[in-house]
């Protein structure tokens, strides 16, 4: 089934095209955050201005005409409301004009399922780490194999690890103010003591962020960057390892924007190897927010005969992963 997916939950307006699970196109335009971060109305305006060009680019890359599209998916949530609305309107407009079915997709499930599939894992424990989310998830009940749900085993008490890095990057004046910029500065750093907060399989990042901001100026910035990264990733690895042991998982998958970090993947690979588990992740193109992951999940939903009326195609800023059905 030829499905077009629209992602617009935050800084990225992405459009992907998928046919029978194969990604034919994955085009996007990103809002330039510079050193200031995201202002929701400005990001939404960027999406509005980018929509036509990104849709056209995706269709061109896939080598198809808009009339060839057989289904549409869009990000229902979670995300920034004004940004989600742009993708919702674009997707509903296309579905209405073409008279094709439409699927509202959970953003987290998009990240998880495309990473799980591309890494060849069947039933992994998942560490999902992005800007607004940091969660450990696994399907625990396989009774109804056609309609599954991920259970959240652990998560952040406050902010996502990606947001923590981005906020720290802004305080440090990095341009662009992304976590990846923090990683570059951390390359030659040395460790200084940082707060470490893990409770069972949950974690908290605000204390680490506050301490790191206060350390700016009193320590070399490469040392602060190195230390905030190593501490945050160690917290994630400890909680993930605990979840692996509790669930007897023999597969581990990491996904989401922060999964683009080679350092985090190396640390998680070490955890998996220690327990004889397979470790997997998607290419960075599919860990960053993208339209292909939305099209990928939407195709599965539509193939499972999930149908949503246009009037019921809403957005939900706090659409949690465990509430979304998963079709494999």
C-alpha positions as a LaTeX table, in Angstrom:
\begin{tabular}{lrrr}
\hline
Residue & $x$ (\AA) & $y$ (\AA) & $z$ (\AA) \\
\hline
Unk1 & 0.00 & 0.00 & 0.00 \\
Unk2 & 1.50 & 3.33 & $-1.03$ \\
Unk3 & 1.28 & 5.57 & 2.03 \\
Unk4 & 2.40 & 9.16 & 2.57 \\
Unk5 & 3.27 & 10.16 & 6.15 \\
Unk6 & 3.51 & 13.66 & 7.63 \\
Unk7 & 5.57 & 14.43 & 10.75 \\
Unk8 & 5.30 & 17.86 & 12.39 \\
Unk9 & 5.48 & 17.35 & 16.14 \\
Unk10 & 8.34 & 19.79 & 16.80 \\
Unk11 & 11.14 & 21.43 & 14.81 \\
Unk12 & 10.88 & 19.17 & 11.74 \\
Unk13 & 8.32 & 19.11 & 8.97 \\
Unk14 & 8.88 & 15.73 & 7.36 \\
Unk15 & 7.14 & 13.77 & 4.63 \\
Unk16 & 7.85 & 10.13 & 3.91 \\
Unk17 & 6.52 & 7.65 & 1.38 \\
Unk18 & 6.36 & 3.93 & 2.16 \\
Unk19 & 5.17 & 1.00 & 0.07 \\
Unk20 & 4.89 & $-2.48$ & 1.61 \\
Unk21 & 7.25 & $-1.49$ & 4.41 \\
Unk22 & 9.90 & $-0.11$ & 2.07 \\
Unk23 & 10.87 & 3.54 & 2.41 \\
Unk24 & 10.71 & 5.23 & $-1.00$ \\
Unk25 & 11.26 & 8.79 & 0.20 \\
Unk26 & 12.03 & 10.65 & 3.40 \\
Unk27 & 12.24 & 14.41 & 2.91 \\
Unk28 & 12.17 & 17.16 & 5.52 \\
Unk29 & 12.75 & 20.78 & 6.42 \\
Unk30 & 14.00 & 21.76 & 9.87 \\
Unk31 & 13.35 & 24.99 & 11.73 \\
Unk32 & 16.64 & 26.75 & 12.41 \\
Unk33 & 16.89 & 27.13 & 16.18 \\
Unk34 & 20.24 & 28.98 & 16.23 \\
Unk35 & 21.01 & 29.78 & 19.90 \\
Unk36 & 17.44 & 30.60 & 20.94 \\
Unk37 & 15.51 & 27.33 & 20.77 \\
Unk38 & 11.95 & 26.94 & 19.51 \\
Unk39 & 9.15 & 29.52 & 19.62 \\
Unk40 & 6.01 & 27.46 & 18.83 \\
Unk41 & 4.28 & 30.01 & 16.62 \\
Unk42 & 7.47 & 30.56 & 14.62 \\
Unk43 & 8.03 & 26.84 & 14.18 \\
Unk44 & 4.44 & 26.38 & 13.02 \\
Unk45 & 4.91 & 29.19 & 10.51 \\
Unk46 & 8.03 & 27.44 & 9.23 \\
Unk47 & 6.01 & 24.25 & 8.74 \\
Unk48 & 3.28 & 26.11 & 6.86 \\
Unk49 & 5.81 & 27.70 & 4.54 \\
Unk50 & 7.68 & 24.41 & 3.99 \\
Unk51 & 4.75 & 22.03 & 3.51 \\
Unk52 & 4.23 & 22.25 & $-0.25$ \\
Unk53 & 7.92 & 22.00 & $-1.07$ \\
Unk54 & 8.53 & 19.03 & 1.24 \\
Unk55 & 5.49 & 17.12 & $-0.05$ \\
Unk56 & 6.60 & 17.76 & $-3.63$ \\
Unk57 & 10.16 & 16.68 & $-2.84$ \\
Unk58 & 8.96 & 13.43 & $-1.27$ \\
Unk59 & 6.72 & 12.61 & $-4.23$ \\
Unk60 & 9.57 & 13.37 & $-6.61$ \\
Unk61 & 12.06 & 11.22 & $-4.66$ \\
Unk62 & 9.56 & 8.34 & $-4.62$ \\
Unk63 & 8.91 & 8.79 & $-8.33$ \\
Unk64 & 5.16 & 8.98 & $-7.94$ \\
Unk65 & 2.29 & 11.37 & $-8.54$ \\
Unk66 & 0.12 & 12.56 & $-5.67$ \\
Unk67 & $-2.75$ & 10.62 & $-7.27$ \\
Unk68 & $-0.83$ & 7.36 & $-6.71$ \\
Unk69 & $-1.07$ & 7.73 & $-2.92$ \\
Unk70 & $-3.39$ & 5.10 & $-1.39$ \\
Unk71 & $-3.32$ & 6.22 & 2.23 \\
Unk72 & $-2.11$ & 9.02 & 4.49 \\
Unk73 & $-0.70$ & 9.11 & 8.01 \\
Unk74 & 0.10 & 12.04 & 10.29 \\
Unk75 & 1.49 & 12.59 & 13.77 \\
Unk76 & $-1.39$ & 12.87 & 16.21 \\
Unk77 & 0.93 & 13.50 & 19.15 \\
Unk78 & 2.70 & 13.96 & 21.43 \\
Unk79 & 4.20 & 17.27 & 20.41 \\
Unk80 & 3.78 & 21.03 & 20.20 \\
Unk81 & 0.12 & 21.83 & 19.52 \\
Unk82 & 0.59 & 24.50 & 16.85 \\
Unk83 & 3.09 & 22.31 & 15.00 \\
Unk84 & 0.93 & 19.19 & 15.19 \\
Unk85 & $-1.97$ & 21.15 & 13.72 \\
Unk86 & $-0.04$ & 21.99 & 10.57 \\
Unk87 & 0.71 & 18.35 & 9.81 \\
Unk88 & $-2.85$ & 17.36 & 10.68 \\
Unk89 & $-4.29$ & 19.90 & 8.22 \\
Unk90 & $-1.89$ & 18.90 & 5.45 \\
Unk91 & $-2.67$ & 15.20 & 5.88 \\
Unk92 & $-6.44$ & 15.71 & 6.12 \\
Unk93 & $-6.39$ & 17.90 & 3.02 \\
Unk94 & $-4.54$ & 15.27 & 0.99 \\
Unk95 & $-6.76$ & 12.43 & 2.25 \\
Unk96 & $-9.90$ & 14.44 & 1.53 \\
Unk97 & $-8.84$ & 15.43 & $-1.97$ \\
Unk98 & $-7.78$ & 11.89 & $-2.90$ \\
Unk99 & $-10.60$ & 10.11 & $-1.02$ \\
Unk100 & $-8.10$ & 7.76 & 0.65 \\
Unk101 & $-8.01$ & 6.50 & 4.26 \\
Unk102 & $-6.05$ & 8.35 & 6.92 \\
Unk103 & $-4.30$ & 7.13 & 10.08 \\
Unk104 & $-3.43$ & 9.21 & 13.19 \\
Unk105 & $-0.03$ & 7.93 & 14.40 \\
Unk106 & 1.61 & 8.11 & 17.81 \\
Unk107 & 5.00 & 9.82 & 17.42 \\
Unk108 & 6.79 & 7.49 & 19.86 \\
Unk109 & 5.41 & 4.37 & 18.19 \\
Unk110 & 6.71 & 5.72 & 14.88 \\
Unk111 & 10.24 & 5.95 & 16.30 \\
Unk112 & 10.03 & 2.56 & 17.99 \\
Unk113 & 8.54 & 0.52 & 15.17 \\
Unk114 & 10.75 & 1.74 & 12.35 \\
Unk115 & 13.86 & 1.22 & 14.51 \\
Unk116 & 12.71 & $-2.23$ & 15.62 \\
Unk117 & 12.00 & $-3.27$ & 12.04 \\
Unk118 & 15.18 & $-1.85$ & 10.52 \\
Unk119 & 17.35 & $-3.45$ & 13.20 \\
Unk120 & 15.71 & $-6.84$ & 12.66 \\
Unk121 & 14.55 & $-7.23$ & 16.27 \\
Unk122 & 11.38 & $-9.13$ & 17.11 \\
Unk123 & 10.49 & $-8.38$ & 20.74 \\
Unk124 & 13.01 & $-5.93$ & 22.20 \\
Unk125 & 13.16 & $-3.88$ & 25.31 \\
Unk126 & 13.14 & $-0.32$ & 23.97 \\
Unk127 & 14.92 & 2.77 & 25.23 \\
Unk128 & 13.15 & 5.71 & 23.58 \\
Unk129 & 15.11 & 8.94 & 24.01 \\
Unk130 & 14.08 & 12.14 & 22.26 \\
Unk131 & 13.59 & 15.82 & 23.02 \\
Unk132 & 10.38 & 15.55 & 24.98 \\
Unk133 & 10.47 & 11.88 & 25.96 \\
Unk134 & 12.73 & 9.45 & 27.76 \\
Unk135 & 11.11 & 6.07 & 28.36 \\
Unk136 & 11.85 & 2.36 & 28.70 \\
Unk137 & 9.14 & 0.27 & 27.04 \\
Unk138 & 8.30 & $-3.31$ & 26.16 \\
Unk139 & 5.33 & $-5.30$ & 24.93 \\
Unk140 & 4.49 & $-7.49$ & 27.93 \\
Unk141 & 1.17 & $-9.00$ & 26.86 \\
Unk142 & 1.21 & $-10.93$ & 23.58 \\
Unk143 & $-2.24$ & $-12.47$ & 24.05 \\
Unk144 & $-3.73$ & $-10.60$ & 21.08 \\
Unk145 & $-0.89$ & $-10.65$ & 18.57 \\
Unk146 & $-2.81$ & $-8.49$ & 16.09 \\
Unk147 & $-3.21$ & $-5.56$ & 18.47 \\
Unk148 & $-0.41$ & $-5.02$ & 20.94 \\
Unk149 & 0.49 & $-2.25$ & 23.38 \\
Unk150 & 3.85 & $-1.16$ & 24.75 \\
Unk151 & 4.06 & $-0.90$ & 28.52 \\
Unk152 & 6.13 & 1.89 & 30.05 \\
Unk153 & 8.54 & 0.31 & 32.56 \\
Unk154 & 10.46 & 3.46 & 33.38 \\
Unk155 & 10.57 & 7.10 & 32.35 \\
Unk156 & 11.75 & 10.58 & 33.25 \\
Unk157 & 10.18 & 12.26 & 36.27 \\
Unk158 & 10.61 & 15.70 & 34.70 \\
Unk159 & 12.10 & 16.51 & 31.29 \\
Unk160 & 13.31 & 14.42 & 28.37 \\
Unk161 & 17.04 & 13.90 & 28.06 \\
Unk162 & 17.02 & 15.65 & 24.67 \\
Unk163 & 15.40 & 18.75 & 26.11 \\
Unk164 & 17.97 & 18.74 & 28.89 \\
Unk165 & 20.85 & 18.75 & 26.41 \\
Unk166 & 19.19 & 21.42 & 24.23 \\
Unk167 & 18.53 & 23.67 & 27.24 \\
Unk168 & 22.13 & 23.28 & 28.40 \\
Unk169 & 23.36 & 24.09 & 24.87 \\
Unk170 & 21.37 & 27.35 & 24.94 \\
Unk171 & 22.87 & 28.34 & 28.30 \\
Unk172 & 26.31 & 27.60 & 26.90 \\
Unk173 & 25.57 & 29.73 & 23.82 \\
Unk174 & 26.17 & 26.91 & 21.34 \\
Unk175 & 24.97 & 27.39 & 17.76 \\
Unk176 & 22.96 & 25.42 & 16.91 \\
Unk177 & 21.68 & 24.75 & 20.42 \\
Unk178 & 21.33 & 20.99 & 20.00 \\
Unk179 & 22.55 & 18.09 & 22.08 \\
Unk180 & 24.84 & 17.16 & 19.18 \\
Unk181 & 26.66 & 20.47 & 19.70 \\
Unk182 & 27.21 & 19.55 & 23.35 \\
Unk183 & 28.69 & 16.22 & 22.23 \\
Unk184 & 31.19 & 17.98 & 19.96 \\
Unk185 & 32.43 & 20.18 & 22.80 \\
Unk186 & 32.60 & 17.12 & 25.09 \\
Unk187 & 35.11 & 15.36 & 22.84 \\
Unk188 & 38.18 & 16.42 & 24.86 \\
Unk189 & 36.56 & 16.80 & 28.26 \\
Unk190 & 37.30 & 15.21 & 31.63 \\
Unk191 & 34.77 & 14.11 & 34.22 \\
Unk192 & 33.70 & 16.33 & 37.13 \\
Unk193 & 31.23 & 15.24 & 39.80 \\
Unk194 & 27.55 & 15.57 & 38.83 \\
Unk195 & 24.18 & 14.73 & 40.46 \\
Unk196 & 22.97 & 11.25 & 39.55 \\
Unk197 & 19.26 & 10.46 & 39.94 \\
Unk198 & 17.91 & 7.00 & 39.20 \\
Unk199 & 15.03 & 5.44 & 41.13 \\
Unk200 & 14.36 & 1.89 & 40.03 \\
Unk201 & 13.75 & 2.25 & 36.30 \\
Unk202 & 12.89 & 5.96 & 36.44 \\
Unk203 & 15.24 & 8.92 & 36.21 \\
Unk204 & 15.33 & 12.69 & 36.63 \\
Unk205 & 17.34 & 15.27 & 34.71 \\
Unk206 & 16.51 & 18.72 & 36.14 \\
Unk207 & 19.02 & 18.44 & 38.99 \\
Unk208 & 21.75 & 17.45 & 36.54 \\
Unk209 & 20.81 & 20.34 & 34.25 \\
Unk210 & 20.80 & 22.92 & 37.06 \\
Unk211 & 24.16 & 21.73 & 38.40 \\
Unk212 & 25.71 & 21.78 & 34.92 \\
Unk213 & 24.48 & 25.32 & 34.22 \\
Unk214 & 25.98 & 26.50 & 37.52 \\
Unk215 & 29.27 & 24.81 & 36.60 \\
Unk216 & 29.64 & 26.96 & 33.47 \\
Unk217 & 32.43 & 29.44 & 34.13 \\
Unk218 & 33.90 & 27.61 & 37.10 \\
Unk219 & 35.03 & 24.62 & 35.03 \\
Unk220 & 36.28 & 24.28 & 31.44 \\
Unk221 & 33.22 & 23.99 & 29.24 \\
Unk222 & 34.49 & 20.78 & 27.60 \\
Unk223 & 34.60 & 19.19 & 31.07 \\
Unk224 & 31.04 & 20.27 & 31.85 \\
Unk225 & 29.79 & 19.00 & 28.48 \\
Unk226 & 31.60 & 15.70 & 28.93 \\
Unk227 & 30.26 & 15.26 & 32.44 \\
Unk228 & 26.61 & 16.07 & 31.72 \\
Unk229 & 26.69 & 13.64 & 28.80 \\
Unk230 & 28.39 & 10.80 & 30.66 \\
Unk231 & 26.16 & 11.19 & 33.71 \\
Unk232 & 22.90 & 11.31 & 31.73 \\
Unk233 & 23.83 & 8.33 & 29.57 \\
Unk234 & 24.98 & 6.32 & 32.59 \\
Unk235 & 21.63 & 6.96 & 34.26 \\
Unk236 & 19.79 & 5.74 & 31.16 \\
Unk237 & 21.99 & 2.65 & 30.92 \\
Unk238 & 21.52 & 1.72 & 34.57 \\
Unk239 & 17.73 & 1.95 & 34.36 \\
Unk240 & 17.69 & 0.08 & 31.05 \\
Unk241 & 19.88 & $-2.72$ & 32.38 \\
Unk242 & 17.57 & $-3.10$ & 35.37 \\
Unk243 & 14.57 & $-3.37$ & 33.01 \\
Unk244 & 16.39 & $-5.96$ & 30.89 \\
Unk245 & 16.96 & $-8.14$ & 33.92 \\
Unk246 & 13.39 & $-7.73$ & 35.18 \\
Unk247 & 11.89 & $-8.73$ & 31.82 \\
Unk248 & 14.58 & $-11.30$ & 30.86 \\
Unk249 & 14.91 & $-9.46$ & 27.56 \\
Unk250 & 17.40 & $-10.79$ & 25.04 \\
Unk251 & 16.98 & $-7.91$ & 22.62 \\
Unk252 & 17.58 & $-4.20$ & 23.20 \\
Unk253 & 16.66 & $-1.35$ & 20.86 \\
Unk254 & 17.36 & 2.37 & 21.19 \\
Unk255 & 15.46 & 4.96 & 19.17 \\
Unk256 & 14.58 & 8.66 & 19.05 \\
Unk257 & 16.64 & 11.76 & 18.38 \\
Unk258 & 19.18 & 11.15 & 21.15 \\
Unk259 & 19.79 & 7.66 & 19.74 \\
Unk260 & 21.87 & 9.42 & 17.08 \\
Unk261 & 24.64 & 9.62 & 19.70 \\
Unk262 & 27.38 & 7.11 & 18.94 \\
Unk263 & 28.48 & 7.32 & 22.57 \\
Unk264 & 25.06 & 6.30 & 23.90 \\
Unk265 & 24.84 & 3.45 & 21.40 \\
Unk266 & 28.29 & 2.21 & 22.45 \\
Unk267 & 27.31 & 2.23 & 26.11 \\
Unk268 & 24.05 & 0.38 & 25.44 \\
Unk269 & 25.88 & $-2.13$ & 23.25 \\
Unk270 & 28.11 & $-2.85$ & 26.23 \\
Unk271 & 25.06 & $-3.40$ & 28.45 \\
Unk272 & 23.48 & $-5.75$ & 25.91 \\
Unk273 & 26.71 & $-7.71$ & 25.40 \\
Unk274 & 27.12 & $-8.14$ & 29.15 \\
Unk275 & 23.81 & $-10.04$ & 29.20 \\
Unk276 & 24.10 & $-11.88$ & 25.91 \\
Unk277 & 21.42 & $-9.75$ & 24.24 \\
Unk278 & 21.16 & $-8.50$ & 20.67 \\
Unk279 & 21.35 & $-4.73$ & 20.26 \\
Unk280 & 19.88 & $-2.69$ & 17.43 \\
Unk281 & 19.04 & 0.79 & 16.21 \\
Unk282 & 18.02 & 2.52 & 12.99 \\
Unk283 & 20.18 & 4.77 & 10.82 \\
Unk284 & 20.34 & 8.36 & 12.08 \\
Unk285 & 17.97 & 9.48 & 9.33 \\
Unk286 & 15.23 & 7.47 & 11.02 \\
Unk287 & 16.14 & 8.33 & 14.61 \\
Unk288 & 15.75 & 12.02 & 13.88 \\
Unk289 & 12.11 & 13.10 & 13.51 \\
Unk290 & 11.00 & 12.05 & 10.03 \\
Unk291 & 7.95 & 11.40 & 7.90 \\
Unk292 & 8.97 & 7.87 & 6.88 \\
Unk293 & 8.36 & 6.51 & 10.39 \\
Unk294 & 4.84 & 7.95 & 10.34 \\
Unk295 & 4.13 & 6.46 & 6.91 \\
Unk296 & 5.60 & 3.13 & 8.08 \\
Unk297 & 3.22 & 2.83 & 11.05 \\
Unk298 & 0.27 & 4.30 & 9.13 \\
Unk299 & 0.63 & 1.62 & 6.45 \\
Unk300 & 0.42 & $-1.11$ & 9.09 \\
Unk301 & $-2.63$ & 0.51 & 10.64 \\
Unk302 & $-4.41$ & 0.84 & 7.31 \\
Unk303 & $-3.49$ & $-2.72$ & 6.28 \\
Unk304 & $-5.09$ & $-3.86$ & 9.56 \\
Unk305 & $-8.31$ & $-2.14$ & 8.42 \\
Unk306 & $-8.05$ & 0.63 & 11.00 \\
Unk307 & $-10.20$ & 3.44 & 9.66 \\
Unk308 & $-10.59$ & 6.90 & 11.20 \\
Unk309 & $-13.15$ & 9.40 & 9.93 \\
Unk310 & $-11.73$ & 12.78 & 8.97 \\
Unk311 & $-13.79$ & 14.47 & 11.68 \\
Unk312 & $-12.14$ & 12.22 & 14.27 \\
Unk313 & $-8.60$ & 12.95 & 13.07 \\
Unk314 & $-7.55$ & 15.12 & 15.99 \\
Unk315 & $-4.26$ & 16.03 & 17.64 \\
Unk316 & $-3.28$ & 15.26 & 21.22 \\
Unk317 & $-0.26$ & 16.99 & 22.72 \\
Unk318 & 0.18 & 14.37 & 25.45 \\
Unk319 & $-0.64$ & 11.22 & 23.51 \\
Unk320 & 1.20 & 8.55 & 25.50 \\
Unk321 & 2.77 & 5.56 & 23.79 \\
Unk322 & 1.05 & 2.93 & 25.94 \\
Unk323 & $-2.36$ & 4.10 & 24.71 \\
Unk324 & $-1.57$ & 3.45 & 21.07 \\
Unk325 & $-2.26$ & 0.08 & 19.48 \\
Unk326 & 0.67 & $-1.51$ & 17.66 \\
Unk327 & 0.17 & $-3.52$ & 14.47 \\
Unk328 & 2.95 & $-5.80$ & 13.25 \\
\hline
\end{tabular}
